[in-house]
Amino acid sequence: MSIWIDKQGRRHVGLMVKGRRVHRILPEGSSASDAKQLESRLQRELTAIKPLAGDPLLVEIMPLYMSHAEHTRWPDQAKHCALRIEPWLTGFRTSQAREVAAKIIRDMKPAYKPATINRSLAALKKALSLAWDLGMTEVNRGLEIKSLPPNNKREVFLTEAEVQCLAEHCPEGVQAAIWIALYTGARRGEILAMRPADVGSHSLTIHAQNTKTLRTRVVPIVDPLWRWLSVLPLPYKDYEGLKSGFQRGRKAAGMEHVNFHDLRHSCASILIASGADLYTVSKILGHAAVTTTQRYAHMQVEQQRSALEKAFA
């Protein structure tokens, strides 16, 4: 057994089980004590759990995922993704996982987006892999679960006037989240994690453990943002509270097509319209690479076209 820290500062726990390596990564910020406790818990589980008949019921292995979810960055969201597919699992065994996954996709497609379905499939996939790690199955059935092709591209970009209309129909906490998203390009989870201590005299710090890329970034504070930073921390325990308030607000504003993440895209579009280059936009949004920001390149081309037409008309 061993415990180590990687270059990103995350702690890892590894041990061997019947010739197979069991490996767990703890969330950012976990202590040495957390790693020791996880190591001890894994050791107890490995000695207590005996292999079933090699083909346990899916509902018997999902608790493994629920235990694993406790050590993820967003445990409540991870558990919710697993609970969403519970109705499809009853009565089926691990050897039927591929057929169950296909049925989940078929039944959920009319009501859910591919990304949402994939998160639930990932919970099933991880549970199957954990079962294999613990010797409960002879084959890692998790490798048989295939994700749907992502379809996350959206072309909804709001003007400041449209954002104002949306915000006016929301309570103060949601208004603050909306304007912080527009003025910083921050994601919903990053905003929910913001605290007054993160607000400096000229800039706002978004800490690594709260970002998608696990990298700290510092965003300059523009004058209109100060009003909304005074609301921090937002009065919501988790993203569901903010989500429901935002959904009510967009419905009241007649803007049901708008998602919260569109505010991040709108920040990028407004920056580019004001003359910002893709590298600057990439740094503000916290993209891991400028190539991610290339989705906004067509806006820059249109801006250049307008400049050319104005110059040579």
Phi and psi in degrees as a GROMACS rama.xvg file:
@    title "Ramachandran Plot"
@    xaxis  label "Phi"
@    yaxis  label "Psi"
@TYPE xy
-155.277  155.138  SER-2
-128.798  133.826  ILE-3
-147.749  167.899  TRP-4
-118.627  131.433  ILE-5
-88.8778  -176.586  ASP-6
-66.163  -23.9245  LYS-7
-85.7752  0.985853  GLN-8
85.9879  8.04686  GLY-9
-87.0778  142.382  ARG-10
-89.6954  140.767  ARG-11
-119.722  145.582  HIS-12
-123.182  129.265  VAL-13
-134.894  141.834  GLY-14
-154.072  160.996  LEU-15
-101.654  135.853  MET-16
-129.829  109.304  VAL-17
51.3167  43.5637  LYS-18
83.1211  -3.64245  GLY-19
-108.349  142.04  ARG-20
-90.0693  126.407  ARG-21
-101.775  124.657  VAL-22
-131.326  129.827  HIS-23
-129.374  142.562  ARG-24
-112.317  125.026  ILE-25
-83.4855  155.224  LEU-26
-62.2824  156.812  PRO-27
-55.3098  135.809  GLU-28
92.0695  -3.55231  GLY-29
-65.9691  146.839  SER-30
-93.7624  172.361  SER-31
-62.7662  -34.2394  ALA-32
-65.0959  -39.5103  SER-33
-60.2889  -42.4896  ASP-34
-64.8493  -40.6924  ALA-35
-64.5037  -40.9103  LYS-36
-65.0255  -40.6374  GLN-37
-64.9212  -41.1363  LEU-38
-60.4398  -44.0279  GLU-39
-65.688  -41.0247  SER-40
-64.1118  -43.2185  ARG-41
-61.9486  -40.8655  LEU-42
-63.0633  -40.9472  GLN-43
-64.6166  -43.3778  ARG-44
-62.974  -40.194  GLU-45
-68.715  -30.8966  LEU-46
-85.484  -25.1661  THR-47
-86.943  -35.4911  ALA-48
-84.0591  123.633  ILE-49
-102.351  144.376  LYS-50
-55.3037  135.656  PRO-51
-78.2269  -151.448  LEU-52
-77.4735  12.0258  ALA-53
88.906  -5.43073  GLY-54
-147.385  64.2382  ASP-55
-68.6305  165.098  PRO-56
-68.551  148.947  LEU-57
-62.0604  -36.5554  LEU-58
-67.9921  -17.1101  VAL-59
-83.1474  -21.6476  GLU-60
-99.4593  -16.5849  ILE-61
-62.7102  -30.9929  MET-62
-58.0941  -27.4752  PRO-63
-61.4138  -40.7255  LEU-64
-68.5741  -40.3055  TYR-65
-60.3113  -38.2422  MET-66
-67.5472  -41.0865  SER-67
-62.6952  -37.911  HIS-68
-60.8174  -28.1337  ALA-69
-59.3323  -23.2849  GLU-70
-105.608  11.8224  HIS-71
-89.8456  171.042  THR-72
-67.0961  -34.4841  ARG-73
-127.914  76.8473  TRP-74
-59.2303  -40.6666  PRO-75
-64.2438  -42.4195  ASP-76
-65.768  -40.7683  GLN-77
-61.9591  -43.7548  ALA-78
-66.3106  -38.7573  LYS-79
-61.2702  -39.6747  HIS-80
-62.8772  -36.6635  CYS-81
-72.9069  -42.1317  ALA-82
-64.7945  -28.705  LEU-83
-60.3597  -32.3568  ARG-84
-101.117  4.71521  ILE-85
-51.6164  -43.8069  GLU-86
-58.7483  -26.0598  PRO-87
-83.0132  -14.6786  TRP-88
-90.768  -25.6708  LEU-89
-57.5899  127.822  THR-90
87.907  -5.36385  GLY-91
-108.122  150.945  PHE-92
-104.358  169.683  ARG-93
-61.0888  -30.7461  THR-94
-67.5397  -15.3498  SER-95
-101.651  12.1109  GLN-96
-58.7214  -40.6764  ALA-97
-63.1827  -42.3872  ARG-98
-66.3801  -38.9669  GLU-99
-63.8446  -43.0999  VAL-100
-60.955  -40.3477  ALA-101
-63.664  -38.7087  ALA-102
-69.2092  -39.1483  LYS-103
-58.392  -46.9057  ILE-104
-61.6969  -47.0098  ILE-105
-61.6365  -43.0403  ARG-106
-77.7834  -31.1559  ASP-107
-87.1909  -21.816  MET-108
-52.5168  -43.1074  LYS-109
-65.3373  -22.9165  PRO-110
-111.927  -17.9253  ALA-111
-126.717  153.839  TYR-112
-80.0185  156.54  LYS-113
-52.8867  -40.168  PRO-114
-63.1408  -38.4348  ALA-115
-67.9424  -44.1039  THR-116
-61.9867  -42.3308  ILE-117
-62.8742  -34.7516  ASN-118
-65.6489  -37.7844  ARG-119
-71.7273  -39.7177  SER-120
-62.5233  -34.6987  LEU-121
-64.5684  -34.4843  ALA-122
-64.6841  -44.1126  ALA-123
-64.4904  -42.9093  LEU-124
-59.8405  -43.6429  LYS-125
-67.8434  -40.1034  LYS-126
-60.7223  -41.2227  ALA-127
-65.1037  -39.3063  LEU-128
-67.716  -38.9047  SER-129
-64.9713  -39.67  LEU-130
-61.6219  -39.7664  ALA-131
-67.3648  -41.902  TRP-132
-54.9152  -39.2735  ASP-133
-87.5671  4.26205  LEU-134
77.5187  18.1572  GLY-135
-82.2107  -18.5783  MET-136
-134.646  154.529  THR-137
-88.8159  -13.0617  GLU-138
-130.052  140.876  VAL-139
-78.6822  92.1441  ASN-140
-68.4653  -14.7831  ARG-141
-62.4191  -27.2389  GLY-142
-70.1634  -14.7217  LEU-143
-87.6746  -10.4585  GLU-144
-85.1526  120.111  ILE-145
-107.437  139.51  LYS-146
-85.0998  159.05  SER-147
-77.149  149.228  LEU-148
-61.3311  131.417  PRO-149
-67.0045  147.776  PRO-150
-138.828  62.4764  ASN-151
-97.0527  -2.6159  ASN-152
-69.4923  126.355  LYS-153
-127.682  147.381  ARG-154
-121.527  44.8225  GLU-155
-103.917  109.519  VAL-156
-124.026  123.188  PHE-157
-98.9413  147.119  LEU-158
-84.3024  167.411  THR-159
-62.038  -34.1782  GLU-160
-65.3285  -38.8798  ALA-161
-69.7373  -37.7162  GLU-162
-64.4321  -39.7873  VAL-163
-60.052  -43.4386  GLN-164
-61.6252  -43.2341  CYS-165
-64.7881  -47.2793  LEU-166
-62.8453  -35.3846  ALA-167
-62.7721  -18.5379  GLU-168
-100.403  11.6363  HIS-169
-119.574  154.915  CYS-170
-66.9355  167.018  PRO-171
-57.3337  -42.6661  GLU-172
-60.5039  -41.3627  GLY-173
-70.7878  -39.1633  VAL-174
-56.8517  -45.6326  GLN-175
-59.357  -45.1908  ALA-176
-61.7479  -41.0652  ALA-177
-61.5622  -49.4248  ILE-178
-72.3802  -34.7341  TRP-179
-63.6365  -40.6182  ILE-180
-62.2124  -42.6245  ALA-181
-69.9135  -41.5508  LEU-182
-83.3318  -11.0832  TYR-183
-126.017  -18.853  THR-184
75.114  14.1592  GLY-185
-71.9266  150.318  ALA-186
-79.2144  163.849  ARG-187
-58.207  -46.4869  ARG-188
-63.3847  -35.6955  GLY-189
-65.7998  -38.5075  GLU-190
-69.3625  -41.9395  ILE-191
-63.1303  -27.1552  LEU-192
-87.8122  -6.57474  ALA-193
-69.2972  141.561  MET-194
-130.23  158.814  ARG-195
-53.3105  -32.3474  PRO-196
-66.5005  -17.1053  ALA-197
-81.8761  -9.75959  ASP-198
-92.3089  115.308  VAL-199
-95.1726  -171.481  GLY-200
-72.2311  -27.1566  SER-201
-132.411  -10.723  HIS-202
-145.855  163.51  SER-203
-116.054  128.634  LEU-204
-97.6882  127.405  THR-205
-109.81  111.657  ILE-206
-74.9723  149.881  HIS-207
-54.3717  -42.4367  ALA-208
-67.1848  -12.7977  GLN-209
-104.151  0.494696  ASN-210
-103.296  158.916  THR-211
-68.8891  -34.2078  LYS-212
-91.3881  -2.17253  THR-213
58.4648  36.7481  LEU-214
-128.62  131.85  ARG-215
-68.9784  139.572  THR-216
-135.845  152.611  ARG-217
-119.212  124.006  VAL-218
-113.372  127.367  VAL-219
-59.6286  144.738  PRO-220
-94.7242  119.658  ILE-221
-87.2042  155.703  VAL-222
-52.4015  -45.9555  ASP-223
-64.4201  -16.7854  PRO-224
-76.0094  -27.9377  LEU-225
-55.4407  -41.42  TRP-226
-55.1223  -38.1102  ARG-227
-89.7395  -23.3513  TRP-228
-67.7616  -22.4338  LEU-229
-69.4037  -14.1722  SER-230
-83.5645  -16.1716  VAL-231
-63.6435  144.844  LEU-232
-74.8718  151.835  PRO-233
-65.06  147.414  LEU-234
-81.0139  47.4752  PRO-235
-133.11  133.85  TYR-236
-73.5972  -33.5329  LYS-237
-150.034  -179.523  ASP-238
-69.897  -19.6376  TYR-239
-65.8533  -37.9507  GLU-240
-63.3051  -45.9301  GLY-241
-66.4806  -39.7751  LEU-242
-61.1733  -46.8052  LYS-243
-66.5837  -39.1618  SER-244
-65.0532  -39.1698  GLY-245
-66.4747  -41.4961  PHE-246
-64.4137  -39.8414  GLN-247
-65.0623  -39.6148  ARG-248
-66.4762  -43.7729  GLY-249
-66.8635  -32.7356  ARG-250
-67.8204  -44.0226  LYS-251
-63.9499  -30.7906  ALA-252
-86.1139  -2.27514  ALA-253
69.0971  31.9191  GLY-254
-127.224  48.462  MET-255
-66.6096  -14.9543  GLU-256
-78.1699  -9.80258  HIS-257
-89.1629  130.843  VAL-258
-103.045  157.761  ASN-259
-59.943  -37.5046  PHE-260
-64.9082  -19.9773  HIS-261
-64.1486  -22.8157  ASP-262
-66.9343  -34.8376  LEU-263
-65.9563  -44.9056  ARG-264
-62.6939  -37.8052  HIS-265
-66.7731  -35.7074  SER-266
-58.2235  -45.9397  CYS-267
-63.3351  -44.1816  ALA-268
-65.7728  -39.1527  SER-269
-67.9032  -38.4364  ILE-270
-61.9887  -45.0477  LEU-271
-67.273  -38.8014  ILE-272
-62.9549  -27.6991  ALA-273
-85.3743  -2.44617  SER-274
108.598  3.10213  GLY-275
-69.7857  143.271  ALA-276
-86.6636  166.596  ASP-277
-63.1388  -32.7769  LEU-278
-63.8993  -43.3653  TYR-279
-64.6029  -43.5131  THR-280
-61.2891  -40.0026  VAL-281
-60.5212  -42.7765  SER-282
-67.548  -40.2209  LYS-283
-66.86  -43.3838  ILE-284
-77.0381  -17.152  LEU-285
79.781  30.9172  GLY-286
-68.8243  144.637  HIS-287
-68.1411  -29.1525  ALA-288
-146.626  151.32  ALA-289
-63.0736  -25.3143  VAL-290
-59.0484  -30.5724  THR-291
-64.6842  -32.0782  THR-292
-77.8389  -8.8529  THR-293
-62.1238  -18.5198  GLN-294
-61.2773  -19.8482  ARG-295
-97.5623  3.79476  TYR-296
-61.1325  -34.0002  ALA-297
-63.4797  -27.715  HIS-298
-66.9665  -39.2396  MET-299
-65.7966  -38.84  GLN-300
-63.3246  -43.0519  VAL-301
-64.9935  -36.3063  GLU-302
-63.9671  -41.8654  GLN-303
-66.6741  -37.8161  GLN-304
-60.9253  -44.0497  ARG-305
-62.0429  -39.8011  SER-306
-65.34  -41.8132  ALA-307
-64.6369  -44.0668  LEU-308
-65.0482  -37.0272  GLU-309
-68.2243  -36.4107  LYS-310
-75.1131  -33.8229  ALA-311
-115.121  14.8581  PHE-312
